Amino acid sequence: MIEGFTFDDVLIIPKYSDIPSRKLISLKTKFSRRIELNIPIVSANMDTVTESEMAIAMAVEGGIGIIHRFMPIERQMEEVRRVKRAENILIADPITIFKDATLGEALEVMRKNRITGILVCDAKNYLEGILTSRDVRFKKDLDLKVKNIMTARARLVTAKKGVSLKRAVQILDEHKIEKLPLVDKRGRLAGLITASDFKKISQHQNAAKDKNGRFLVGAAIGVKDGAERAEKLVKAGADALIIDIAHGHHKSAIDLLKNLKRKFKKTDIIAGNVATPQGVTDLIKAGADAVKVGIGPGAACSTRIVAGAGMPQLTAIMEAKKVAKDIPIIADGGIKNSGDAAKAIAAGASTIMVGNLLAGTKESPGEYFIENGAAVKIYRGLASRDASLDRQSVDKNSERQDREPEGISTKVVYKGEAKKIIGALIDGLQSGMSYAGARAIKEFWQKAEFVKITENGSKESLPRPNQ
Ligand code: XMP
């Protein structure tokens, strides 16, 4: 029998450091073979953690969010598109409306897509006008036609397709406008540049972006409809696909992985979850571009109680790293605080995947509600009874709901913006690295050593204000 440890069983041994300030410590890392991040934090592909809003918040900070798969394929595609559109200097394919639509319809499209103005085009995509918040400000009659209230083409400031960004900013500034539509030689819409995107982008220096300057985003797929979902999600712009299977060291996961690797040459495929070196090796052999490690450490997991299976997470990560070599390990589950995050990275993970800590934030799916005077949101395991009942109501062919659940559903206190939680994780991680004398994650892997602690050591580790 082997011995396994988890985060609370160890501490990182403090070592000599000559780093003048923690701010000089780089958290740059690899999410997968070809995807780089500026911070090693990934939001979990759970239906109470990551949809587009969370994925945007993660990318702004330099990490990545994985859109969960418990929604119809079309909706998951839309969530991916929202992230890719979110902060894009050039919106290549702007949302448009016909001039015969009503104000009510236009407002609905704007609300759904969270945009403040909409371009008006004909069926051949010729630009006819724009409807901005200024145009609709005092209009109460929702049956008004767009053509009667829009700013028409003749009064519109536009630029040619291919305009330089520098020139585009000048035009926005000179005309004091918010939106600059781009048109081709014949007057067809060819893109949109907005002033608000410029403002936001200059504030988000550390954001995680693709080579076209769009936010990075991943999307989860399951085994059953994985091939079809994958195809559509890649079309929608997903940078990585994550095979989401509780027991990833399984023939069906490996077959799907091989199939996807044959099909998609440009998209990284992440596989998991596994908890042994053999599991990691088999997934890498099948082509995995990163491996997700963690069986049962998650805050909403009851796998270890129900199935008696799992592996203490720190050992799982350390053993995984030994065989994974250059393929990144994603340490998934069980991160309770920044100290755990530092230990997971020190143990060899390239990134941590976080569920519970990010649940209950403003950006997690669902609204908060008040219970016993406190604002709360739902956080639930994907294998919880509530989650499988919800899935059954949408898809009768989803897994049986009468199985013993391997996850729990709970309420977490509303935490406000995810940025705060991510900031605290970053601070703690940099601090942990500085205690090990490491300026970068690779150096952290080399220098970090753990000490195993006793029960008394564990008690000593906790603040004790009233001892
Ligand atoms: P944390 O601790 O950050 O963990 O909340 C998030 C990870 O937990 C896993 N997960 C589950 N594991 N039953 C399980 O055994 C479940 O119902 C369940 N739901 C989520 C998942 O790996 C996630 O990223």
Boltz pocket constraint, residues with backbone or C-beta under 6 A from the ligand:
constraints:
  - pocket:
      binder: B
      contacts: [[A, 44], [A, 45], [A, 46], [A, 273], [A, 294], [A, 295], [A, 296], [A, 297], [A, 298], [A, 299], [A, 300], [A, 301], [A, 302], [A, 303], [A, 304], [A, 332], [A, 333], [A, 334], [A, 335], [A, 353], [A, 354], [A, 355], [A, 356], [A, 357], [A, 380], [A, 381], [A, 382], [A, 383], [A, 384], [A, 406], [A, 407], [A, 408]]
      max_distance: 6.0
